[in-house]
Amino acid sequence: MSSNTLWFGGIGVLGFNLGALSAADPTLVGSYLRRALALVASGEVTVHIAEQVPIQDAPRVLAALRAATTVGKAVLIHQLP
């Protein structure tokens, strides 16, 4: 997408650097993460899980993410011995 498409279409692209924020203020990031997990655990927020796969399938899942062919979240399951 060109910058003219963004400019003339009134479209914005937003983001933030979670790594930099985590390094700068890990306590803040931790509190937000705990709050987000609490909302999911309470059912107030739902997360669409498209698939649950063994961790051995991680390369396939990562390839699908890179190809932008996924919808929802993929959960990698690690079986304990």
PyMOL Python script that loads the backbone (N, CA, C, O; Angstrom):
from pymol import cmd

cmd.read_pdbstr("""\
ATOM      1  N   MET A   1       0.854  -1.166   0.000  1.00  0.00           N
ATOM      2  CA  MET A   1       0.000   0.000   0.000  1.00  0.00           C
ATOM      3  C   MET A   1       0.901   1.229   0.000  1.00  0.00           C
ATOM      4  O   MET A   1       1.859   1.300   0.770  1.00  0.00           O
ATOM      5  N   SER A   2       0.602   2.176  -0.843  1.00  0.00           N
ATOM      6  CA  SER A   2       1.432   3.380  -0.939  1.00  0.00           C
ATOM      7  C   SER A   2       1.050   4.385   0.144  1.00  0.00           C
ATOM      8  O   SER A   2      -0.038   4.328   0.716  1.00  0.00           O
ATOM      9  N   SER A   3       1.972   5.301   0.407  1.00  0.00           N
ATOM     10  CA  SER A   3       1.669   6.347   1.384  1.00  0.00           C
ATOM     11  C   SER A   3       0.550   7.260   0.879  1.00  0.00           C
ATOM     12  O   SER A   3      -0.205   7.811   1.680  1.00  0.00           O
ATOM     13  N   ASN A   4       0.438   7.426  -0.448  1.00  0.00           N
ATOM     14  CA  ASN A   4      -0.669   8.229  -0.987  1.00  0.00           C
ATOM     15  C   ASN A   4      -2.013   7.574  -0.713  1.00  0.00           C
ATOM     16  O   ASN A   4      -2.989   8.262  -0.416  1.00  0.00           O
ATOM     17  N   THR A   5      -2.071   6.251  -0.809  1.00  0.00           N
ATOM     18  CA  THR A   5      -3.317   5.541  -0.490  1.00  0.00           C
ATOM     19  C   THR A   5      -3.703   5.808   0.951  1.00  0.00           C
ATOM     20  O   THR A   5      -4.868   6.070   1.250  1.00  0.00           O
ATOM     21  N   LEU A   6      -2.733   5.744   1.838  1.00  0.00           N
ATOM     22  CA  LEU A   6      -3.003   6.034   3.249  1.00  0.00           C
ATOM     23  C   LEU A   6      -3.437   7.483   3.433  1.00  0.00           C
ATOM     24  O   LEU A   6      -4.445   7.763   4.082  1.00  0.00           O
ATOM     25  N   TRP A   7      -2.662   8.405   2.851  1.00  0.00           N
ATOM     26  CA  TRP A   7      -2.916   9.831   3.029  1.00  0.00           C
ATOM     27  C   TRP A   7      -4.278  10.240   2.488  1.00  0.00           C
ATOM     28  O   TRP A   7      -5.082  10.836   3.206  1.00  0.00           O
ATOM     29  N   PHE A   8      -4.540   9.922   1.219  1.00  0.00           N
ATOM     30  CA  PHE A   8      -5.785  10.371   0.586  1.00  0.00           C
ATOM     31  C   PHE A   8      -6.999   9.577   1.042  1.00  0.00           C
ATOM     32  O   PHE A   8      -8.129  10.058   0.951  1.00  0.00           O
ATOM     33  N   GLY A   9      -6.775   8.382   1.524  1.00  0.00           N
ATOM     34  CA  GLY A   9      -7.888   7.570   2.001  1.00  0.00           C
ATOM     35  C   GLY A   9      -8.213   7.797   3.466  1.00  0.00           C
ATOM     36  O   GLY A   9      -9.168   7.228   3.995  1.00  0.00           O
ATOM     37  N   GLY A  10      -7.419   8.627   4.114  1.00  0.00           N
ATOM     38  CA  GLY A  10      -7.658   8.872   5.538  1.00  0.00           C
ATOM     39  C   GLY A  10      -7.459   7.617   6.371  1.00  0.00           C
ATOM     40  O   GLY A  10      -8.145   7.402   7.370  1.00  0.00           O
ATOM     41  N   ILE A  11      -6.508   6.789   5.945  1.00  0.00           N
ATOM     42  CA  ILE A  11      -6.253   5.506   6.617  1.00  0.00           C
ATOM     43  C   ILE A  11      -5.030   5.656   7.508  1.00  0.00           C
ATOM     44  O   ILE A  11      -4.049   6.289   7.117  1.00  0.00           O
ATOM     45  N   GLY A  12      -5.081   5.088   8.681  1.00  0.00           N
ATOM     46  CA  GLY A  12      -3.947   5.135   9.592  1.00  0.00           C
ATOM     47  C   GLY A  12      -3.363   3.754   9.817  1.00  0.00           C
ATOM     48  O   GLY A  12      -4.072   2.749   9.781  1.00  0.00           O
ATOM     49  N   VAL A  13      -2.080   3.722  10.046  1.00  0.00           N
ATOM     50  CA  VAL A  13      -1.380   2.498  10.408  1.00  0.00           C
ATOM     51  C   VAL A  13      -0.778   2.744  11.776  1.00  0.00           C
ATOM     52  O   VAL A  13       0.043   3.644  11.951  1.00  0.00           O
ATOM     53  N   LEU A  14      -1.185   1.948  12.736  1.00  0.00           N
ATOM     54  CA  LEU A  14      -0.742   2.156  14.107  1.00  0.00           C
ATOM     55  C   LEU A  14      -0.054   0.913  14.625  1.00  0.00           C
ATOM     56  O   LEU A  14      -0.319  -0.191  14.149  1.00  0.00           O
ATOM     57  N   GLY A  15       0.807   1.077  15.572  1.00  0.00           N
ATOM     58  CA  GLY A  15       1.473  -0.053  16.199  1.00  0.00           C
ATOM     59  C   GLY A  15       2.315   0.439  17.360  1.00  0.00           C
ATOM     60  O   GLY A  15       2.432   1.641  17.600  1.00  0.00           O
ATOM     61  N   PHE A  16       2.885  -0.489  18.060  1.00  0.00           N
ATOM     62  CA  PHE A  16       3.808  -0.134  19.127  1.00  0.00           C
ATOM     63  C   PHE A  16       4.815  -1.256  19.281  1.00  0.00           C
ATOM     64  O   PHE A  16       4.601  -2.372  18.806  1.00  0.00           O
ATOM     65  N   ASN A  17       5.901  -0.954  19.941  1.00  0.00           N
ATOM     66  CA  ASN A  17       6.981  -1.907  20.124  1.00  0.00           C
ATOM     67  C   ASN A  17       6.878  -2.490  21.525  1.00  0.00           C
ATOM     68  O   ASN A  17       7.318  -1.877  22.498  1.00  0.00           O
ATOM     69  N   LEU A  18       6.290  -3.682  21.621  1.00  0.00           N
ATOM     70  CA  LEU A  18       6.101  -4.310  22.929  1.00  0.00           C
ATOM     71  C   LEU A  18       7.438  -4.642  23.586  1.00  0.00           C
ATOM     72  O   LEU A  18       7.569  -4.564  24.808  1.00  0.00           O
ATOM     73  N   GLY A  19       8.422  -5.008  22.783  1.00  0.00           N
ATOM     74  CA  GLY A  19       9.744  -5.313  23.341  1.00  0.00           C
ATOM     75  C   GLY A  19      10.356  -4.102  24.026  1.00  0.00           C
ATOM     76  O   GLY A  19      10.895  -4.213  25.127  1.00  0.00           O
ATOM     77  N   ALA A  20      10.274  -2.947  23.378  1.00  0.00           N
ATOM     78  CA  ALA A  20      10.833  -1.728  23.959  1.00  0.00           C
ATOM     79  C   ALA A  20      10.058  -1.313  25.208  1.00  0.00           C
ATOM     80  O   ALA A  20      10.653  -0.902  26.204  1.00  0.00           O
ATOM     81  N   LEU A  21       8.730  -1.421  25.154  1.00  0.00           N
ATOM     82  CA  LEU A  21       7.922  -1.077  26.322  1.00  0.00           C
ATOM     83  C   LEU A  21       8.222  -2.020  27.478  1.00  0.00           C
ATOM     84  O   LEU A  21       8.310  -1.581  28.624  1.00  0.00           O
ATOM     85  N   SER A  22       8.379  -3.303  27.194  1.00  0.00           N
ATOM     86  CA  SER A  22       8.693  -4.286  28.232  1.00  0.00           C
ATOM     87  C   SER A  22      10.036  -3.989  28.881  1.00  0.00           C
ATOM     88  O   SER A  22      10.189  -4.111  30.097  1.00  0.00           O
ATOM     89  N   ALA A  23      11.005  -3.597  28.065  1.00  0.00           N
ATOM     90  CA  ALA A  23      12.323  -3.259  28.609  1.00  0.00           C
ATOM     91  C   ALA A  23      12.268  -1.986  29.444  1.00  0.00           C
ATOM     92  O   ALA A  23      12.933  -1.884  30.475  1.00  0.00           O
ATOM     93  N   ALA A  24      11.482  -1.026  28.999  1.00  0.00           N
ATOM     94  CA  ALA A  24      11.400   0.259  29.689  1.00  0.00           C
ATOM     95  C   ALA A  24      10.581   0.170  30.975  1.00  0.00           C
ATOM     96  O   ALA A  24      10.915   0.812  31.971  1.00  0.00           O
ATOM     97  N   ASP A  25       9.514  -0.621  30.955  1.00  0.00           N
ATOM     98  CA  ASP A  25       8.620  -0.677  32.120  1.00  0.00           C
ATOM     99  C   ASP A  25       7.998  -2.067  32.256  1.00  0.00           C
ATOM    100  O   ASP A  25       6.811  -2.238  31.981  1.00  0.00           O
ATOM    101  N   PRO A  26       8.783  -3.056  32.675  1.00  0.00           N
ATOM    102  CA  PRO A  26       8.259  -4.420  32.772  1.00  0.00           C
ATOM    103  C   PRO A  26       7.098  -4.557  33.765  1.00  0.00           C
ATOM    104  O   PRO A  26       6.239  -5.420  33.586  1.00  0.00           O
ATOM    105  N   THR A  27       7.061  -3.735  34.785  1.00  0.00           N
ATOM    106  CA  THR A  27       5.965  -3.798  35.757  1.00  0.00           C
ATOM    107  C   THR A  27       4.655  -3.404  35.103  1.00  0.00           C
ATOM    108  O   THR A  27       3.629  -4.043  35.334  1.00  0.00           O
ATOM    109  N   LEU A  28       4.678  -2.362  34.291  1.00  0.00           N
ATOM    110  CA  LEU A  28       3.476  -1.920  33.594  1.00  0.00           C
ATOM    111  C   LEU A  28       2.979  -3.003  32.637  1.00  0.00           C
ATOM    112  O   LEU A  28       1.790  -3.323  32.618  1.00  0.00           O
ATOM    113  N   VAL A  29       3.880  -3.556  31.857  1.00  0.00           N
ATOM    114  CA  VAL A  29       3.500  -4.606  30.907  1.00  0.00           C
ATOM    115  C   VAL A  29       2.952  -5.818  31.654  1.00  0.00           C
ATOM    116  O   VAL A  29       1.961  -6.414  31.229  1.00  0.00           O
ATOM    117  N   GLY A  30       3.583  -6.180  32.750  1.00  0.00           N
ATOM    118  CA  GLY A  30       3.096  -7.304  33.552  1.00  0.00           C
ATOM    119  C   GLY A  30       1.706  -7.071  34.089  1.00  0.00           C
ATOM    120  O   GLY A  30       0.890  -7.992  34.111  1.00  0.00           O
ATOM    121  N   SER A  31       1.416  -5.851  34.527  1.00  0.00           N
ATOM    122  CA  SER A  31       0.076  -5.558  35.062  1.00  0.00           C
ATOM    123  C   SER A  31      -0.969  -5.634  33.953  1.00  0.00           C
ATOM    124  O   SER A  31      -2.072  -6.134  34.172  1.00  0.00           O
ATOM    125  N   TYR A  32      -0.625  -5.137  32.755  1.00  0.00           N
ATOM    126  CA  TYR A  32      -1.558  -5.229  31.632  1.00  0.00           C
ATOM    127  C   TYR A  32      -1.781  -6.678  31.221  1.00  0.00           C
ATOM    128  O   TYR A  32      -2.905  -7.069  30.904  1.00  0.00           O
ATOM    129  N   LEU A  33      -0.718  -7.475  31.226  1.00  0.00           N
ATOM    130  CA  LEU A  33      -0.849  -8.882  30.870  1.00  0.00           C
ATOM    131  C   LEU A  33      -1.735  -9.614  31.877  1.00  0.00           C
ATOM    132  O   LEU A  33      -2.598 -10.400  31.486  1.00  0.00           O
ATOM    133  N   ARG A  34      -1.528  -9.363  33.163  1.00  0.00           N
ATOM    134  CA  ARG A  34      -2.380 -10.004  34.184  1.00  0.00           C
ATOM    135  C   ARG A  34      -3.845  -9.600  34.002  1.00  0.00           C
ATOM    136  O   ARG A  34      -4.737 -10.438  34.133  1.00  0.00           O
ATOM    137  N   ARG A  35      -4.093  -8.344  33.705  1.00  0.00           N
ATOM    138  CA  ARG A  35      -5.475  -7.872  33.493  1.00  0.00           C
ATOM    139  C   ARG A  35      -6.088  -8.544  32.276  1.00  0.00           C
ATOM    140  O   ARG A  35      -7.237  -8.984  32.323  1.00  0.00           O
ATOM    141  N   ALA A  36      -5.336  -8.626  31.188  1.00  0.00           N
ATOM    142  CA  ALA A  36      -5.841  -9.277  29.973  1.00  0.00           C
ATOM    143  C   ALA A  36      -6.152 -10.748  30.233  1.00  0.00           C
ATOM    144  O   ALA A  36      -7.192 -11.249  29.805  1.00  0.00           O
ATOM    145  N   LEU A  37      -5.268 -11.431  30.924  1.00  0.00           N
ATOM    146  CA  LEU A  37      -5.516 -12.846  31.234  1.00  0.00           C
ATOM    147  C   LEU A  37      -6.720 -13.018  32.150  1.00  0.00           C
ATOM    148  O   LEU A  37      -7.481 -13.973  32.000  1.00  0.00           O
ATOM    149  N   ALA A  38      -6.899 -12.101  33.097  1.00  0.00           N
ATOM    150  CA  ALA A  38      -8.062 -12.162  33.985  1.00  0.00           C
ATOM    151  C   ALA A  38      -9.359 -11.976  33.198  1.00  0.00           C
ATOM    152  O   ALA A  38     -10.351 -12.649  33.479  1.00  0.00           O
ATOM    153  N   LEU A  39      -9.363 -11.081  32.225  1.00  0.00           N
ATOM    154  CA  LEU A  39     -10.561 -10.866  31.402  1.00  0.00           C
ATOM    155  C   LEU A  39     -10.889 -12.118  30.581  1.00  0.00           C
ATOM    156  O   LEU A  39     -12.058 -12.474  30.432  1.00  0.00           O
ATOM    157  N   VAL A  40      -9.881 -12.771  30.060  1.00  0.00           N
ATOM    158  CA  VAL A  40     -10.107 -14.011  29.309  1.00  0.00           C
ATOM    159  C   VAL A  40     -10.595 -15.107  30.260  1.00  0.00           C
ATOM    160  O   VAL A  40     -11.547 -15.822  29.949  1.00  0.00           O
ATOM    161  N   ALA A  41      -9.944 -15.236  31.416  1.00  0.00           N
ATOM    162  CA  ALA A  41     -10.314 -16.285  32.377  1.00  0.00           C
ATOM    163  C   ALA A  41     -11.744 -16.107  32.880  1.00  0.00           C
ATOM    164  O   ALA A  41     -12.433 -17.094  33.138  1.00  0.00           O
ATOM    165  N   SER A  42     -12.200 -14.861  33.024  1.00  0.00           N
ATOM    166  CA  SER A  42     -13.553 -14.600  33.516  1.00  0.00           C
ATOM    167  C   SER A  42     -14.610 -14.787  32.432  1.00  0.00           C
ATOM    168  O   SER A  42     -15.801 -14.866  32.731  1.00  0.00           O
ATOM    169  N   GLY A  43     -14.173 -14.859  31.173  1.00  0.00           N
ATOM    170  CA  GLY A  43     -15.125 -14.981  30.075  1.00  0.00           C
ATOM    171  C   GLY A  43     -15.612 -13.646  29.549  1.00  0.00           C
ATOM    172  O   GLY A  43     -16.392 -13.598  28.597  1.00  0.00           O
ATOM    173  N   GLU A  44     -15.156 -12.552  30.166  1.00  0.00           N
ATOM    174  CA  GLU A  44     -15.567 -11.221  29.705  1.00  0.00           C
ATOM    175  C   GLU A  44     -15.016 -10.928  28.302  1.00  0.00           C
ATOM    176  O   GLU A  44     -15.639 -10.217  27.514  1.00  0.00           O
ATOM    177  N   VAL A  45     -13.860 -11.481  28.013  1.00  0.00           N
ATOM    178  CA  VAL A  45     -13.241 -11.381  26.693  1.00  0.00           C
ATOM    179  C   VAL A  45     -13.018 -12.793  26.181  1.00  0.00           C
ATOM    180  O   VAL A  45     -12.510 -13.650  26.905  1.00  0.00           O
ATOM    181  N   THR A  46     -13.393 -13.032  24.947  1.00  0.00           N
ATOM    182  CA  THR A  46     -13.167 -14.356  24.371  1.00  0.00           C
ATOM    183  C   THR A  46     -12.092 -14.268  23.288  1.00  0.00           C
ATOM    184  O   THR A  46     -11.931 -13.250  22.615  1.00  0.00           O
ATOM    185  N   VAL A  47     -11.382 -15.353  23.154  1.00  0.00           N
ATOM    186  CA  VAL A  47     -10.322 -15.446  22.155  1.00  0.00           C
ATOM    187  C   VAL A  47     -10.678 -16.592  21.227  1.00  0.00           C
ATOM    188  O   VAL A  47     -10.885 -17.720  21.674  1.00  0.00           O
ATOM    189  N   HIS A  48     -10.750 -16.302  19.925  1.00  0.00           N
ATOM    190  CA  HIS A  48     -11.059 -17.346  18.955  1.00  0.00           C
ATOM    191  C   HIS A  48      -9.816 -18.203  18.747  1.00  0.00           C
ATOM    192  O   HIS A  48      -8.801 -17.733  18.235  1.00  0.00           O
ATOM    193  N   ILE A  49      -9.912 -19.465  19.151  1.00  0.00           N
ATOM    194  CA  ILE A  49      -8.812 -20.412  18.958  1.00  0.00           C
ATOM    195  C   ILE A  49      -9.170 -21.279  17.766  1.00  0.00           C
ATOM    196  O   ILE A  49     -10.096 -22.089  17.822  1.00  0.00           O
ATOM    197  N   ALA A  50      -8.421 -21.096  16.687  1.00  0.00           N
ATOM    198  CA  ALA A  50      -8.696 -21.823  15.452  1.00  0.00           C
ATOM    199  C   ALA A  50      -8.219 -23.262  15.526  1.00  0.00           C
ATOM    200  O   ALA A  50      -8.863 -24.162  14.987  1.00  0.00           O
ATOM    201  N   GLU A  51      -7.085 -23.484  16.197  1.00  0.00           N
ATOM    202  CA  GLU A  51      -6.564 -24.844  16.278  1.00  0.00           C
ATOM    203  C   GLU A  51      -5.649 -24.989  17.484  1.00  0.00           C
ATOM    204  O   GLU A  51      -5.009 -24.038  17.933  1.00  0.00           O
ATOM    205  N   GLN A  52      -5.612 -26.214  17.990  1.00  0.00           N
ATOM    206  CA  GLN A  52      -4.683 -26.604  19.041  1.00  0.00           C
ATOM    207  C   GLN A  52      -3.851 -27.740  18.462  1.00  0.00           C
ATOM    208  O   GLN A  52      -4.384 -28.772  18.053  1.00  0.00           O
ATOM    209  N   VAL A  53      -2.542 -27.537  18.433  1.00  0.00           N
ATOM    210  CA  VAL A  53      -1.678 -28.514  17.774  1.00  0.00           C
ATOM    211  C   VAL A  53      -0.483 -28.838  18.663  1.00  0.00           C
ATOM    212  O   VAL A  53      -0.076 -28.020  19.488  1.00  0.00           O
ATOM    213  N   PRO A  54       0.076 -30.031  18.491  1.00  0.00           N
ATOM    214  CA  PRO A  54       1.293 -30.367  19.244  1.00  0.00           C
ATOM    215  C   PRO A  54       2.424 -29.412  18.868  1.00  0.00           C
ATOM    216  O   PRO A  54       2.502 -28.937  17.735  1.00  0.00           O
ATOM    217  N   ILE A  55       3.277 -29.145  19.811  1.00  0.00           N
ATOM    218  CA  ILE A  55       4.359 -28.197  19.580  1.00  0.00           C
ATOM    219  C   ILE A  55       5.257 -28.629  18.422  1.00  0.00           C
ATOM    220  O   ILE A  55       5.926 -27.792  17.816  1.00  0.00           O
ATOM    221  N   GLN A  56       5.277 -29.915  18.110  1.00  0.00           N
ATOM    222  CA  GLN A  56       6.066 -30.408  16.980  1.00  0.00           C
ATOM    223  C   GLN A  56       5.564 -29.831  15.651  1.00  0.00           C
ATOM    224  O   GLN A  56       6.305 -29.806  14.668  1.00  0.00           O
ATOM    225  N   ASP A  57       4.306 -29.366  15.619  1.00  0.00           N
ATOM    226  CA  ASP A  57       3.738 -28.772  14.407  1.00  0.00           C
ATOM    227  C   ASP A  57       4.001 -27.269  14.307  1.00  0.00           C
ATOM    228  O   ASP A  57       3.470 -26.605  13.417  1.00  0.00           O
ATOM    229  N   ALA A  58       4.818 -26.731  15.218  1.00  0.00           N
ATOM    230  CA  ALA A  58       5.093 -25.293  15.219  1.00  0.00           C
ATOM    231  C   ALA A  58       5.612 -24.780  13.881  1.00  0.00           C
ATOM    232  O   ALA A  58       5.184 -23.706  13.458  1.00  0.00           O
ATOM    233  N   PRO A  59       6.513 -25.488  13.184  1.00  0.00           N
ATOM    234  CA  PRO A  59       6.971 -24.965  11.890  1.00  0.00           C
ATOM    235  C   PRO A  59       5.829 -24.750  10.893  1.00  0.00           C
ATOM    236  O   PRO A  59       5.827 -23.759  10.163  1.00  0.00           O
ATOM    237  N   ARG A  60       4.867 -25.663  10.857  1.00  0.00           N
ATOM    238  CA  ARG A  60       3.726 -25.507   9.949  1.00  0.00           C
ATOM    239  C   ARG A  60       2.883 -24.305  10.355  1.00  0.00           C
ATOM    240  O   ARG A  60       2.466 -23.522   9.501  1.00  0.00           O
ATOM    241  N   VAL A  61       2.631 -24.155  11.635  1.00  0.00           N
ATOM    242  CA  VAL A  61       1.819 -23.038  12.130  1.00  0.00           C
ATOM    243  C   VAL A  61       2.520 -21.708  11.848  1.00  0.00           C
ATOM    244  O   VAL A  61       1.882 -20.750  11.409  1.00  0.00           O
ATOM    245  N   LEU A  62       3.828 -21.647  12.097  1.00  0.00           N
ATOM    246  CA  LEU A  62       4.573 -20.415  11.828  1.00  0.00           C
ATOM    247  C   LEU A  62       4.590 -20.084  10.340  1.00  0.00           C
ATOM    248  O   LEU A  62       4.515 -18.914   9.965  1.00  0.00           O
ATOM    249  N   ALA A  63       4.689 -21.096   9.497  1.00  0.00           N
ATOM    250  CA  ALA A  63       4.645 -20.857   8.047  1.00  0.00           C
ATOM    251  C   ALA A  63       3.285 -20.282   7.645  1.00  0.00           C
ATOM    252  O   ALA A  63       3.219 -19.382   6.808  1.00  0.00           O
ATOM    253  N   ALA A  64       2.208 -20.790   8.231  1.00  0.00           N
ATOM    254  CA  ALA A  64       0.873 -20.273   7.931  1.00  0.00           C
ATOM    255  C   ALA A  64       0.729 -18.827   8.410  1.00  0.00           C
ATOM    256  O   ALA A  64       0.110 -18.008   7.730  1.00  0.00           O
ATOM    257  N   LEU A  65       1.297 -18.511   9.574  1.00  0.00           N
ATOM    258  CA  LEU A  65       1.268 -17.127  10.060  1.00  0.00           C
ATOM    259  C   LEU A  65       2.025 -16.210   9.110  1.00  0.00           C
ATOM    260  O   LEU A  65       1.551 -15.125   8.772  1.00  0.00           O
ATOM    261  N   ARG A  66       3.203 -16.651   8.683  1.00  0.00           N
ATOM    262  CA  ARG A  66       3.996 -15.832   7.752  1.00  0.00           C
ATOM    263  C   ARG A  66       3.267 -15.620   6.432  1.00  0.00           C
ATOM    264  O   ARG A  66       3.380 -14.559   5.817  1.00  0.00           O
ATOM    265  N   ALA A  67       2.522 -16.629   6.001  1.00  0.00           N
ATOM    266  CA  ALA A  67       1.796 -16.542   4.729  1.00  0.00           C
ATOM    267  C   ALA A  67       0.462 -15.818   4.875  1.00  0.00           C
ATOM    268  O   ALA A  67      -0.241 -15.613   3.886  1.00  0.00           O
ATOM    269  N   ALA A  68       0.110 -15.431   6.091  1.00  0.00           N
ATOM    270  CA  ALA A  68      -1.147 -14.729   6.380  1.00  0.00           C
ATOM    271  C   ALA A  68      -2.358 -15.549   5.945  1.00  0.00           C
ATOM    272  O   ALA A  68      -3.315 -15.010   5.389  1.00  0.00           O
ATOM    273  N   THR A  69      -2.309 -16.851   6.202  1.00  0.00           N
ATOM    274  CA  THR A  69      -3.426 -17.728   5.840  1.00  0.00           C
ATOM    275  C   THR A  69      -4.170 -18.236   7.068  1.00  0.00           C
ATOM    276  O   THR A  69      -4.940 -19.191   6.977  1.00  0.00           O
ATOM    277  N   THR A  70      -3.944 -17.606   8.208  1.00  0.00           N
ATOM    278  CA  THR A  70      -4.581 -18.052   9.442  1.00  0.00           C
ATOM    279  C   THR A  70      -5.737 -17.130   9.821  1.00  0.00           C
ATOM    280  O   THR A  70      -5.755 -15.955   9.455  1.00  0.00           O
ATOM    281  N   VAL A  71      -6.692 -17.676  10.555  1.00  0.00           N
ATOM    282  CA  VAL A  71      -7.783 -16.903  11.150  1.00  0.00           C
ATOM    283  C   VAL A  71      -7.891 -17.377  12.588  1.00  0.00           C
ATOM    284  O   VAL A  71      -8.017 -18.577  12.833  1.00  0.00           O
ATOM    285  N   GLY A  72      -7.846 -16.467  13.536  1.00  0.00           N
ATOM    286  CA  GLY A  72      -7.893 -16.866  14.936  1.00  0.00           C
ATOM    287  C   GLY A  72      -6.506 -17.219  15.458  1.00  0.00           C
ATOM    288  O   GLY A  72      -5.493 -16.975  14.803  1.00  0.00           O
ATOM    289  N   LYS A  73      -6.489 -17.778  16.614  1.00  0.00           N
ATOM    290  CA  LYS A  73      -5.232 -18.097  17.287  1.00  0.00           C
ATOM    291  C   LYS A  73      -4.931 -19.584  17.171  1.00  0.00           C
ATOM    292  O   LYS A  73      -5.838 -20.416  17.146  1.00  0.00           O
ATOM    293  N   ALA A  74      -3.652 -19.899  17.101  1.00  0.00           N
ATOM    294  CA  ALA A  74      -3.195 -21.276  17.150  1.00  0.00           C
ATOM    295  C   ALA A  74      -2.511 -21.469  18.496  1.00  0.00           C
ATOM    296  O   ALA A  74      -1.672 -20.662  18.896  1.00  0.00           O
ATOM    297  N   VAL A  75      -2.870 -22.531  19.186  1.00  0.00           N
ATOM    298  CA  VAL A  75      -2.291 -22.829  20.482  1.00  0.00           C
ATOM    299  C   VAL A  75      -1.399 -24.048  20.313  1.00  0.00           C
ATOM    300  O   VAL A  75      -1.838 -25.099  19.844  1.00  0.00           O
ATOM    301  N   LEU A  76      -0.136 -23.890  20.703  1.00  0.00           N
ATOM    302  CA  LEU A  76       0.809 -24.997  20.655  1.00  0.00           C
ATOM    303  C   LEU A  76       0.764 -25.732  21.989  1.00  0.00           C
ATOM    304  O   LEU A  76       0.940 -25.127  23.047  1.00  0.00           O
ATOM    305  N   ILE A  77       0.532 -27.016  21.932  1.00  0.00           N
ATOM    306  CA  ILE A  77       0.401 -27.840  23.141  1.00  0.00           C
ATOM    307  C   ILE A  77       1.697 -28.591  23.388  1.00  0.00           C
ATOM    308  O   ILE A  77       2.188 -29.305  22.513  1.00  0.00           O
ATOM    309  N   HIS A  78       2.243 -28.430  24.568  1.00  0.00           N
ATOM    310  CA  HIS A  78       3.451 -29.179  24.950  1.00  0.00           C
ATOM    311  C   HIS A  78       3.050 -30.264  25.944  1.00  0.00           C
ATOM    312  O   HIS A  78       2.556 -29.974  27.034  1.00  0.00           O
ATOM    313  N   GLN A  79       3.263 -31.493  25.561  1.00  0.00           N
ATOM    314  CA  GLN A  79       2.930 -32.618  26.431  1.00  0.00           C
ATOM    315  C   GLN A  79       4.081 -32.854  27.407  1.00  0.00           C
ATOM    316  O   GLN A  79       5.224 -33.036  26.986  1.00  0.00           O
ATOM    317  N   LEU A  80       3.790 -32.852  28.686  1.00  0.00           N
ATOM    318  CA  LEU A  80       4.812 -33.147  29.680  1.00  0.00           C
ATOM    319  C   LEU A  80       5.033 -34.653  29.752  1.00  0.00           C
ATOM    320  O   LEU A  80       4.092 -35.432  29.597  1.00  0.00           O
ATOM    321  N   PRO A  81       6.279 -35.061  29.987  1.00  0.00           N
ATOM    322  CA  PRO A  81       6.549 -36.519  30.059  1.00  0.00           C
ATOM    323  C   PRO A  81       5.895 -37.170  31.254  1.00  0.00           C
ATOM    324  O   PRO A  81       6.028 -38.378  31.449  1.00  0.00           O
TER     325      PRO A  81
END
""", "prot")
cmd.dss("prot")
cmd.show_as("cartoon", "prot")
cmd.util.cbc("prot")
cmd.orient("prot")
